[in-house]
Amino acid sequence: MSAFLDSIKARAKQDKKTIVLPESMDRRTFEAAATVLKEDIANIVIIGTPKEVAENSKGLDISKATIIDPYTYEKTEEYINLFVELRKSKGLTYEEAKKQALGDYMYYACLMVKAGDADGVVSGACHSTANTLRPSLQIIKTKPGVKLVSAFFLMVVPNCEYGSDGIFIFADSGLEQNPDPEKLAAIAACSAESFELLVQKEAMVAMLSHSTKGSAKHADVDKVVEATGICKENNPNLKIDGELQLDAAIVPSVGESKAPGSPVAGKANVLVFPDLDAGNIGYKLVQRLAKAEAYGPVTQGIAMPINDLSRGCCADDIVGVVAITCVQAQAN
């Protein structure tokens, strides 16, 4: 485990938060919960029936977790009524709300957070990103002043002199398919803020492309250049530059030759990809070939921290995302 994750866990322990794990149908949830509770990183709520919990937690000590059976819990009625109130403009009936909240524990988890009974949710080990984020956007909604919700991976690359001692944010690698310049600019600004919160160092944002400073001509390059301009205008104190090829962004000698005088070239630690294909492929390449730790997709822009997992995650990945979610909740 990296020193970075140790520091995140230490910060989580300083002001313990309550995190909901709704995937009681998955063994990894209970393995992660056992570790989080043993290390005293967070208070854990697991949503599930006694049968689901018993089946999937065999041999694991989760005695310190709060287990909530939505069918018998005394606050379920309150949560369903809250759901109806939040979605009444969409015509949600009590019966539909009840069916959704009991049939999909992610809805129930988000209602707990909305009601102030928990600080964040981590889900996605056995649910798609859409199934994780739809309930959070319907119930918790975006942060005031934030234009869109995006997702990043926090990458910790072993024995790496680039980035911030091998630590990077890759965005958007999980959510926004083909962002226009406005959205790409918003992703860059949010990612810089997330980097500074989690890594506690200054963000250096590279807007990535297959071109550096006009070396190629294409509408895709124009999009990145325009996004860089918008982000600079909206965030005058942010260190950001683009368009940059990946090597120009992170390797000092290449940055110096391809983008002389750039405040970011050769020093970037926040890599903003032009679209989801590039971002998703990029993080998986680094994870598998460089044996990097990849935490995420961590969401940014939701009013409370609701974080997704890759369905290929292991229990340790879930522990890392729980710790990151706690630090995000502290900032709220």
Backbone hydrogen bonds in HBPLUS format (Angstrom, degrees):
<---DONOR---> <-ACCEPTOR-->    atom                        ^
c    i                          cat <-CA-CA->   ^        H-A-AA   ^      H-
h    n   atom  resd res      DA  || num        DHA   H-A  angle D-A-AA Bond
n    s   type  num  typ     dist DA aas  dist angle  dist       angle   num
A0006-ASP N   A0002-SER O   3.15 MM   4  6.52 156.3  2.21 145.5 152.4     1
A0007-SER N   A0003-ALA O   2.99 MM   4  6.28 152.0  2.07 147.2 153.9     2
A0007-SER N   A0004-PHE O   3.08 MM   3  5.20 116.6  2.50  95.4 110.3     3
A0008-ILE N   A0004-PHE O   3.05 MM   4  6.42 152.6  2.13 149.2 156.9     4
A0009-LYS N   A0005-LEU O   2.89 MM   4  6.14 163.7  1.92 154.5 158.5     5
A0010-ALA N   A0006-ASP O   2.93 MM   4  6.17 156.3  1.99 146.8 153.6     6
A0011-ARG N   A0007-SER O   3.01 MM   4  6.25 153.9  2.08 143.6 150.3     7
A0012-ALA N   A0008-ILE O   2.90 MM   4  6.17 153.6  1.96 148.0 155.9     8
A0013-LYS N   A0009-LYS O   2.98 MM   4  6.25 153.2  2.06 150.1 156.4     9
A0014-GLN N   A0011-ARG O   3.20 MM   3  5.30 134.5  2.42  97.5 109.4    10
A0043-ASN N   A0017-LYS O   2.85 MM  26  6.01 165.7  1.87 153.0 156.9    11
A0119-ASP N   A0018-THR O   2.76 MM 101  5.29 162.9  1.79 148.8 154.7    12
A0019-ILE N   A0043-ASN O   2.87 MM  24  6.23 161.8  1.90 171.4 166.1    13
A0045-VAL N   A0019-ILE O   2.98 MM  26  6.19 159.6  2.02 149.7 150.5    14
A0020-VAL N   A0120-GLY O   2.88 MM 100  6.30 165.8  1.90 151.4 153.3    15
A0122-VAL N   A0020-VAL O   3.12 MM 102  6.48 159.4  2.17 170.4 171.4    16
A0021-LEU N   A0045-VAL O   2.77 MM  24  6.09 165.5  1.79 173.3 178.4    17
A0047-ILE N   A0021-LEU O   3.38 MM  26  6.66 155.8  2.44 138.3 142.7    18
A0024-SER N   A0022-PRO O   3.04 MM   2  5.84 134.8  2.26 102.2  90.8    19
A0026-ASP N   A0023-GLU O   3.22 MM   3  5.80 156.3  2.28 119.2 120.1    20
A0029-THR N   A0026-ASP O   3.09 MM   3  5.69 140.2  2.25 114.3 123.7    21
A0030-PHE N   A0027-ARG O   3.00 MM   3  5.47 122.3  2.35 108.7 121.7    22
A0031-GLU N   A0027-ARG O   3.07 MM   4  6.45 155.0  2.14 152.6 160.5    23
A0032-ALA N   A0028-ARG O   2.90 MM   4  6.06 163.3  1.93 150.4 154.5    24
A0033-ALA N   A0029-THR O   2.89 MM   4  6.09 157.8  1.94 142.6 149.7    25
A0034-ALA N   A0030-PHE O   2.92 MM   4  6.02 160.0  1.96 144.2 149.0    26
A0035-THR N   A0031-GLU O   3.26 MM   4  6.55 154.5  2.33 141.9 147.9    27
A0036-VAL N   A0032-ALA O   2.88 MM   4  6.16 169.6  1.89 161.5 164.2    28
A0037-LEU N   A0033-ALA O   2.93 MM   4  6.05 164.9  1.95 155.9 159.4    29
A0038-LYS N   A0034-ALA O   2.97 MM   4  6.03 154.6  2.03 140.5 148.1    30
A0039-GLU N   A0035-THR O   2.88 MM   4  6.03 160.2  1.92 155.0 159.8    31
A0040-ASP N   A0036-VAL O   2.92 MM   4  5.88 107.8  2.46 128.9 146.0    32
A0041-ILE N   A0036-VAL O   3.00 MM   5  5.32 163.5  2.03 152.3 156.0    33
A0040-ASP N   A0037-LEU O   3.18 MM   3  4.80 146.0  2.30  90.7 100.8    34
A0066-THR N   A0044-ILE O   2.88 MM  22  6.24 172.9  1.89 162.3 163.4    35
A0046-ILE N   A0066-THR O   2.86 MM  20  6.26 159.7  1.90 158.3 164.4    36
A0068-ILE N   A0046-ILE O   2.88 MM  22  6.20 167.2  1.90 158.6 162.3    37
A0048-GLY N   A0068-ILE O   2.92 MM  20  6.12 161.4  1.95 144.0 150.0    38
A0053-VAL N   A0049-THR O   3.01 MM   4  6.25 168.9  2.02 164.5 167.4    39
A0054-ALA N   A0050-PRO O   2.90 MM   4  5.98 165.4  1.92 147.1 151.8    40
A0055-GLU N   A0051-LYS O   2.97 MM   4  6.05 164.2  1.99 150.8 155.2    41
A0056-ASN N   A0052-GLU O   3.18 MM   4  6.26 159.8  2.23 146.5 151.1    42
A0057-SER N   A0053-VAL O   3.03 MM   4  5.84 130.4  2.29 150.0 159.1    43
A0060-LEU N   A0057-SER O   2.99 MM   3  5.54 158.9  2.04 146.2 144.3    44
A0065-ALA N   A0062-ILE O   2.94 MM   3  5.43 162.0  1.98 117.1 123.0    45
A0072-THR N   A0069-ASP O   2.99 MM   3  5.69 153.6  2.06 121.7 128.6    46
A0073-TYR N   A0069-ASP O   2.90 MM   4  5.75 139.5  2.07 160.5 171.1    47
A0076-THR N   A0073-TYR O   3.23 MM   3  5.62 167.0  2.25 114.8 118.8    48
A0078-GLU N   A0075-LYS O   3.03 MM   3  5.18 113.9  2.48 101.1 116.9    49
A0079-TYR N   A0075-LYS O   2.99 MM   4  6.34 156.4  2.05 157.0 164.1    50
A0080-ILE N   A0076-THR O   2.94 MM   4  6.25 158.7  1.99 155.3 160.8    51
A0081-ASN N   A0077-GLU O   3.02 MM   4  6.28 161.4  2.05 150.5 155.3    52
A0082-LEU N   A0078-GLU O   2.97 MM   4  6.19 150.3  2.06 144.5 153.1    53
A0083-PHE N   A0079-TYR O   2.95 MM   4  6.20 155.1  2.01 147.9 154.3    54
A0084-VAL N   A0080-ILE O   2.99 MM   4  6.33 157.1  2.05 149.9 155.5    55
A0085-GLU N   A0081-ASN O   2.99 MM   4  6.21 159.2  2.03 145.8 151.5    56
A0086-LEU N   A0082-LEU O   2.91 MM   4  6.17 157.9  1.96 151.8 157.6    57
A0087-ARG N   A0083-PHE O   3.05 MM   4  6.20 144.3  2.18 146.2 155.2    58
A0090-LYS N   A0087-ARG O   2.92 MM   3  5.26 141.6  2.07 105.4 117.1    59
A0092-LEU N   A0087-ARG O   3.25 MM   5  5.59 172.7  2.26 139.3 137.8    60
A0091-GLY N   A0088-LYS O   2.93 MM   3  4.89 158.3  1.98 102.4 108.5    61
A0097-ALA N   A0093-THR O   2.91 MM   4  6.12 161.0  1.95 152.6 158.4    62
A0098-LYS N   A0094-TYR O   2.90 MM   4  6.09 159.4  1.94 152.9 158.3    63
A0099-LYS N   A0095-GLU O   2.99 MM   4  6.18 160.9  2.03 146.0 151.3    64
A0100-GLN N   A0096-GLU O   2.93 MM   4  6.18 159.1  1.97 150.5 155.8    65
A0101-ALA N   A0097-ALA O   2.90 MM   4  6.04 171.8  1.90 154.5 157.1    66
A0102-LEU N   A0098-LYS O   2.99 MM   4  6.03 160.5  2.03 149.9 154.8    67
A0103-GLY N   A0099-LYS O   2.85 MM   4  5.61 140.0  2.01 133.8 145.6    68
A0104-ASP N   A0100-GLN O   2.90 MM   4  5.69 138.5  2.07 145.2 151.4    69
A0107-TYR N   A0104-ASP O   3.01 MM   3  5.78 135.5  2.21 121.2 129.8    70
A0109-ALA N   A0105-TYR O   2.80 MM   4  6.04 158.4  1.84 149.5 155.0    71
A0110-CYS N   A0106-MET O   3.03 MM   4  6.25 160.9  2.06 147.5 151.9    72
A0111-LEU N   A0107-TYR O   2.99 MM   4  6.25 150.9  2.07 148.3 156.6    73
A0112-MET N   A0108-TYR O   2.99 MM   4  6.35 148.5  2.09 147.7 156.3    74
A0113-VAL N   A0109-ALA O   3.13 MM   4  6.52 153.7  2.21 147.4 153.8    75
A0114-LYS N   A0110-CYS O   2.88 MM   4  6.12 164.3  1.91 149.8 154.5    76
A0115-ALA N   A0111-LEU O   2.90 MM   4  6.00 147.9  2.00 143.8 151.9    77
A0117-ASP N   A0112-MET O   2.87 MM   5  5.23 150.3  1.96 169.5 160.6    78
A0116-GLY N   A0113-VAL O   2.94 MM   3  5.13 155.4  2.00 106.2 114.1    79
A0121-VAL N   A0305-PRO O   3.15 MM 184  6.72 149.3  2.25 145.2 154.4    80
A0307-ASN N   A0121-VAL O   2.79 MM 186  6.15 167.6  1.80 162.8 160.0    81
A0123-SER N   A0307-ASN O   2.96 MM 184  6.41 162.6  2.00 167.1 171.3    82
A0309-LEU N   A0123-SER O   2.88 MM 186  6.02 102.3  2.50 133.5 146.6    83
A0132-THR N   A0128-SER O   3.05 MM   4  6.37 132.3  2.29 141.8 155.3    84
A0132-THR N   A0129-THR O   3.07 MM   3  5.03 132.0  2.30  95.7 109.3    85
A0133-LEU N   A0129-THR O   2.84 MM   4  6.04 159.0  1.88 157.9 163.4    86
A0134-ARG N   A0130-ALA O   2.89 MM   4  5.72 160.6  1.93 149.6 154.0    87
A0137-LEU N   A0133-LEU O   2.92 MM   4  6.13 155.9  1.98 160.6 166.4    88
A0138-GLN N   A0134-ARG O   3.01 MM   4  6.22 151.1  2.10 152.4 160.8    89
A0139-ILE N   A0135-PRO O   2.91 MM   4  5.97 152.5  1.99 148.6 155.6    90
A0140-ILE N   A0136-SER O   2.78 MM   4  5.16 141.1  1.93 128.0 140.7    91
A0141-LYS N   A0136-SER O   2.98 MM   5  6.37 145.0  2.10 149.1 156.6    92
A0303-ALA N   A0141-LYS O   2.91 MM 162  6.04 172.9  1.92 155.3 153.4    93
A0143-LYS N   A0301-GLY O   2.74 MM 158  5.47 159.0  1.79 139.5 142.0    94
A0146-VAL N   A0143-LYS O   3.09 MM   3  5.46 161.9  2.12 136.0 135.3    95
A0150-SER N   A0300-GLN O   3.05 MM 150  5.54 160.0  2.09 155.0 161.0    96
A0300-GLN N   A0150-SER O   2.88 MM 150  5.54 152.9  1.96 157.1 156.8    97
A0173-SER N   A0151-ALA O   3.15 MM  22  6.18 143.5  2.29 135.9 144.5    98
A0152-PHE N   A0298-VAL O   2.85 MM 146  5.30 159.8  1.89 147.5 151.8    99
A0298-VAL N   A0152-PHE O   2.75 MM 146  5.30 157.9  1.80 168.5 162.3   100
A0153-PHE N   A0170-PHE O   2.97 MM  17  5.30 155.7  2.03 147.3 154.7   101
A0170-PHE N   A0153-PHE O   2.97 MM  17  5.30 163.3  2.00 153.6 159.1   102
A0154-LEU N   A0295-TYR O   2.91 MM 141  5.07 165.2  1.93 147.7 149.1   103
A0295-TYR N   A0154-LEU O   2.96 MM 141  5.07 173.7  1.96 143.5 145.3   104
A0155-MET N   A0168-PHE O   2.87 MM  13  5.15 155.5  1.93 146.6 153.2   105
A0168-PHE N   A0155-MET O   2.92 MM  13  5.15 157.7  1.97 147.9 154.0   106
A0156-VAL N   A0293-GLU O   2.85 MM 137  5.01 162.4  1.88 147.8 152.6   107
A0293-GLU N   A0156-VAL O   2.91 MM 137  5.01 158.8  1.96 146.0 143.8   108
A0157-VAL N   A0166-GLY O   2.78 MM   9  4.78 178.0  1.78 141.1 141.7   109
A0166-GLY N   A0162-TYR O   2.80 MM   4  5.43 150.5  1.88 165.0 175.1   110
A0164-SER N   A0167-ILE O   3.13 MM   3  4.92 171.9  2.14 139.5 140.7   111
A0167-ILE N   A0164-SER O   3.08 MM   3  4.92 152.0  2.16  98.4 107.2   112
A0169-ILE N   A0269-ASN O   2.98 MM 100  6.53 148.0  2.08 151.3 161.4   113
A0271-LEU N   A0169-ILE O   2.81 MM 102  6.10 166.5  1.83 177.6 173.4   114
A0171-ALA N   A0271-LEU O   2.97 MM 100  6.33 164.2  2.00 165.3 166.1   115
A0273-PHE N   A0171-ALA O   2.70 MM 102  6.04 163.8  1.72 161.0 162.7   116
A0276-LEU N   A0177-GLN O   2.91 MM  99  4.76 176.8  1.91 140.6 141.3   117
A0184-LEU N   A0180-ASP O   2.83 MM   4  6.02 164.0  1.86 164.1 169.7   118
A0185-ALA N   A0181-PRO O   2.91 MM   4  6.06 153.8  1.98 146.6 153.2   119
A0186-ALA N   A0182-GLU O   3.04 MM   4  6.34 151.3  2.13 142.6 150.5   120
A0187-ILE N   A0183-LYS O   2.83 MM   4  6.13 156.1  1.89 153.0 159.6   121
A0188-ALA N   A0184-LEU O   3.00 MM   4  6.23 155.9  2.06 144.5 150.7   122
A0189-ALA N   A0185-ALA O   3.05 MM   4  6.34 161.2  2.09 149.3 153.4   123
A0190-CYS N   A0186-ALA O   2.98 MM   4  6.15 170.3  1.99 153.7 156.5   124
A0191-SER N   A0187-ILE O   2.90 MM   4  5.95 156.3  1.96 147.0 154.2   125
A0192-ALA N   A0188-ALA O   3.02 MM   4  6.21 151.3  2.10 146.7 153.6   126
A0193-GLU N   A0189-ALA O   3.15 MM   4  6.43 158.9  2.20 146.8 152.1   127
A0194-SER N   A0190-CYS O   2.90 MM   4  6.18 156.9  1.96 149.0 155.8   128
A0195-PHE N   A0191-SER O   2.88 MM   4  6.07 155.8  1.94 145.5 152.0   129
A0196-GLU N   A0192-ALA O   3.02 MM   4  6.29 163.9  2.05 150.2 153.9   130
A0197-LEU N   A0193-GLU O   2.99 MM   4  6.20 152.1  2.06 146.9 154.9   131
A0198-LEU N   A0194-SER O   2.95 MM   4  6.09 170.2  1.95 154.2 156.5   132
A0199-VAL N   A0195-PHE O   2.74 MM   4  5.53 162.6  1.77 152.1 158.4   133
A0200-GLN N   A0196-GLU O   3.08 MM   4  4.70 131.9  2.32 108.8 120.1   134
A0269-ASN N   A0204-MET O   2.98 MM  65  5.42 156.2  2.04 138.9 145.0   135
A0270-VAL N   A0204-MET O   3.06 MM  66  5.85 159.9  2.10 150.4 144.3   136
A0205-VAL N   A0239-LYS O   2.91 MM  34  6.18 171.3  1.92 157.6 154.7   137
A0241-ASP N   A0205-VAL O   3.02 MM  36  6.50 149.6  2.11 161.8 170.6   138
A0206-ALA N   A0270-VAL O   2.88 MM  64  6.22 167.5  1.90 174.5 177.3   139
A0272-VAL N   A0206-ALA O   2.94 MM  66  6.10 176.5  1.94 172.8 172.4   140
A0207-MET N   A0241-ASP O   2.94 MM  34  6.20 164.1  1.97 156.8 159.7   141
A0244-LEU N   A0207-MET O   2.98 MM  37  6.07 159.5  2.03 153.4 157.6   142
A0208-LEU N   A0272-VAL O   2.89 MM  64  5.86 160.3  1.93 157.3 163.9   143
A0209-SER N   A0244-LEU O   2.92 MM  35  5.63 136.4  2.11 137.5 138.6   144
A0215-SER N   A0212-THR O   3.09 MM   3  5.39 140.6  2.25 107.3 118.7   145
A0213-LYS N   A0243-GLU O   3.05 MM  30  5.70 156.9  2.10 148.1 151.4   146
A0221-VAL N   A0218-HIS O   3.02 MM   3  5.23 127.1  2.31 101.8 115.2   147
A0222-ASP N   A0218-HIS O   3.04 MM   4  6.43 159.0  2.08 151.9 158.0   148
A0223-LYS N   A0219-ALA O   3.02 MM   4  6.28 150.2  2.11 146.9 153.8   149
A0224-VAL N   A0221-VAL O   3.06 MM   3  5.30 116.0  2.49 101.6 116.0   150
A0225-VAL N   A0221-VAL O   3.02 MM   4  6.36 160.9  2.05 156.8 162.5   151
A0226-GLU N   A0222-ASP O   2.87 MM   4  6.07 163.5  1.90 153.5 158.0   152
A0227-ALA N   A0223-LYS O   2.93 MM   4  6.13 158.7  1.97 147.0 153.2   153
A0228-THR N   A0224-VAL O   2.95 MM   4  6.15 154.2  2.02 146.0 152.6   154
A0229-GLY N   A0225-VAL O   3.10 MM   4  6.40 158.2  2.15 148.0 153.2   155
A0230-ILE N   A0226-GLU O   2.99 MM   4  6.32 159.7  2.03 153.3 158.4   156
A0231-CYS N   A0227-ALA O   2.93 MM   4  6.13 164.2  1.96 151.6 155.9   157
A0232-LYS N   A0228-THR O   2.94 MM   4  6.14 157.7  1.99 149.8 156.0   158
A0233-GLU N   A0229-GLY O   3.02 MM   4  6.19 159.9  2.06 147.3 152.8   159
A0234-ASN N   A0230-ILE O   2.97 MM   4  6.22 155.6  2.03 149.6 156.1   160
A0235-ASN N   A0231-CYS O   2.85 MM   4  5.83 133.0  2.07 141.1 153.6   161
A0238-LEU N   A0235-ASN O   2.99 MM   3  5.54 166.6  2.01 124.3 128.6   162
A0249-ALA N   A0245-GLN O   2.94 MM   4  6.19 140.6  2.10 150.3 162.6   163
A0249-ALA N   A0246-LEU O   3.10 MM   3  5.03 124.7  2.42  92.2 106.9   164
A0250-ILE N   A0246-LEU O   3.14 MM   4  6.45 149.3  2.24 152.1 158.2   165
A0251-VAL N   A0247-ASP O   2.92 MM   4  5.45 159.5  1.96 146.2 151.7   166
A0266-GLY N   A0248-ALA O   2.79 MM  18  5.74 123.2  2.12 130.6 146.6   167
A0268-ALA N   A0249-ALA O   2.99 MM  19  5.48 157.2  2.04 163.6 156.4   168
A0255-GLY N   A0251-VAL O   2.86 MM   4  6.00 164.4  1.88 165.6 170.9   169
A0256-GLU N   A0252-PRO O   2.93 MM   4  6.08 155.7  1.98 149.4 155.5   170
A0257-SER N   A0253-SER O   3.19 MM   4  6.41 150.8  2.28 138.2 145.0   171
A0258-LYS N   A0254-VAL O   2.83 MM   4  5.93 164.8  1.85 157.4 161.8   172
A0259-ALA N   A0255-GLY O   2.80 MM   4  5.34 152.2  1.87 138.1 146.1   173
A0262-SER N   A0259-ALA O   3.13 MM   3  5.73 153.2  2.20 141.7 141.1   174
A0267-LYS N   A0264-VAL O   2.77 MM   3  5.36 156.1  1.83 149.3 152.0   175
A0279-GLY N   A0275-ASP O   3.10 MM   4  6.35 168.5  2.11 153.6 157.2   176
A0280-ASN N   A0276-LEU O   2.83 MM   4  5.80 166.2  1.85 152.0 155.6   177
A0281-ILE N   A0277-ASP O   2.98 MM   4  6.03 168.2  1.99 153.4 157.3   178
A0282-GLY N   A0278-ALA O   2.80 MM   4  5.77 156.7  1.86 145.7 153.6   179
A0283-TYR N   A0279-GLY O   3.07 MM   4  6.23 164.4  2.10 145.3 148.2   180
A0284-LYS N   A0280-ASN O   3.20 MM   4  6.31 161.2  2.24 144.3 149.8   181
A0285-LEU N   A0281-ILE O   2.92 MM   4  6.07 154.8  1.98 151.8 158.7   182
A0286-VAL N   A0282-GLY O   3.16 MM   4  6.38 168.2  2.17 151.2 153.6   183
A0287-GLN N   A0283-TYR O   2.88 MM   4  6.01 157.7  1.93 146.8 153.9   184
A0288-ARG N   A0284-LYS O   2.95 MM   4  6.00 165.4  1.97 146.7 150.3   185
A0289-LEU N   A0285-LEU O   2.80 MM   4  5.71 164.4  1.82 153.4 158.8   186
A0290-ALA N   A0286-VAL O   3.01 MM   4  5.09 142.6  2.15 120.4 131.8   187
A0308-ASP N   A0297-PRO O   3.25 MM  11  5.38 140.0  2.42 171.9 168.0   188
A0313-CYS N   A0310-SER O   2.92 MM   3  5.31 151.1  2.00 125.1 124.6   189
A0317-ASP N   A0314-CYS O   3.04 MM   3  5.36 126.0  2.34 105.2 118.7   190
A0318-ILE N   A0314-CYS O   3.29 MM   4  6.74 152.5  2.37 149.2 156.7   191
A0319-VAL N   A0315-ALA O   3.02 MM   4  6.42 154.7  2.09 150.1 157.1   192
A0320-GLY N   A0316-ASP O   3.01 MM   4  6.32 158.7  2.06 147.6 152.5   193
A0321-VAL N   A0317-ASP O   2.98 MM   4  6.32 158.2  2.03 151.0 156.6   194
A0322-VAL N   A0318-ILE O   2.84 MM   4  6.09 152.7  1.92 151.9 159.9   195
A0323-ALA N   A0319-VAL O   3.02 MM   4  6.33 158.3  2.07 150.5 155.7   196
A0324-ILE N   A0320-GLY O   2.99 MM   4  6.28 158.7  2.03 148.6 154.6   197
A0325-THR N   A0321-VAL O   2.86 MM   4  5.99 155.7  1.92 145.4 152.3   198
A0326-CYS N   A0322-VAL O   2.99 MM   4  6.30 147.8  2.10 145.8 154.1   199
A0327-VAL N   A0323-ALA O   3.15 MM   4  6.52 156.3  2.21 147.5 152.8   200
A0328-GLN N   A0324-ILE O   2.96 MM   4  6.30 156.8  2.01 151.7 158.5   201
A0329-ALA N   A0325-THR O   2.89 MM   4  6.12 153.1  1.97 144.6 152.3   202
A0330-GLN N   A0326-CYS O   2.88 MM   4  6.21 147.6  1.99 148.0 157.0   203
A0331-ALA N   A0327-VAL O   3.22 MM   4  6.49 148.9  2.32 141.4 148.6   204
A0332-ASN N   A0328-GLN O   3.22 MM   4  6.59 131.9  2.46 138.3 151.0   205
A0332-ASN N   A0329-ALA O   3.10 MM   3  5.07 132.2  2.34  94.0 107.3   206
